[in-house]
Amino acid sequence: MPLRINLSSTYKLIANISKQVKLSEEEVLLLNSFWTKKVLNKNDYLLRNGEVCRTDNYIISGTLKAFYINVDTGQEEILYFATDDWWATDIESFRKQEPSIYNIQALEKTELLQISFDSFQRMLAQIPVLERYFRIILESYLGTLQRRIVMNNVYNAEHRYLDFLQGYPKLAAKIPQYLIASYLGISAEFLSRIRRRKKKTLN
C-alpha cells in the first residue's frame, strides 16, 4: 500500500533531478506533494503482463528485473535490471495507459517513489522545468537501449559479459548469474564457461 511521504523520502529523487535542472524551494515542496512511497518485498511484482502501468516508479533502494515469458521455451527473457537511484516503468504502457506486455518484479526488498499518470501530467504542467529532466532521462534510456542492440548484434557473448561487468559492477555483484545470462541472451552454462575462462586468464 502506498505510504505518505515527507521531504526526507524524496531527497534522493530531488538530488537526481538537481543534477540536470535547477528547482526552486517552492518547486521542491510542490514536487514532493505528487509522490507516494511503496515498499516491495523480494519477489513481489510491481507490474504484471496484461496490467496497465499506472505509475512511474523511482527506486530509492533495491533491485528489480523486467522480463517476459518466452512462449516457445517458457523461460524468462530479461529486458532490463533497475536499481538504486533509477527508474522501473513500462514507458509505453504508462504513456498510453494500455496493458503492458511484460513483468517487473523485485529481486530484493525495494523502496520506491511512485506517481500516477494523472499526477504526472499535473506535475509537469505546474513545474515545467521537469519536462527537460524527463527528456534527459528518456534520452539516457534510449541510448542504453541502442547500445544494447549494437552489443547483441555485433559482439560475441564473452565481450557482452565483460561489457556488462564493466558498466554495471554493482549489479553484477548481486544479481544471480542465471539472470545475467538471460539478459545477455545466452545459457547459464555458457556463462559459467566464460567465467571459468576469465578466471584462468586472470590466474
Buried (B, 14 or more C-beta within 10 A) or exposed (E): EBEEBEEEBBEBBBEBBEEBBEBEEEBBEBBBEBBBBBBBEEEEEBBEBEBBBBBBBBBBBBBBBBBBEEEEEEEBBBBBBBBEEBBBBBBEBBEEEEEBEBBBBBBBEBBBBBBBBEBBEBBBEEBEBBEEBBEBBEEEBEEEEEEBEEBEEEEEBBEBBEBBBEEBEEBBEEBEEBBBBBBBEBBEEBBEEBBEEBEEEEE
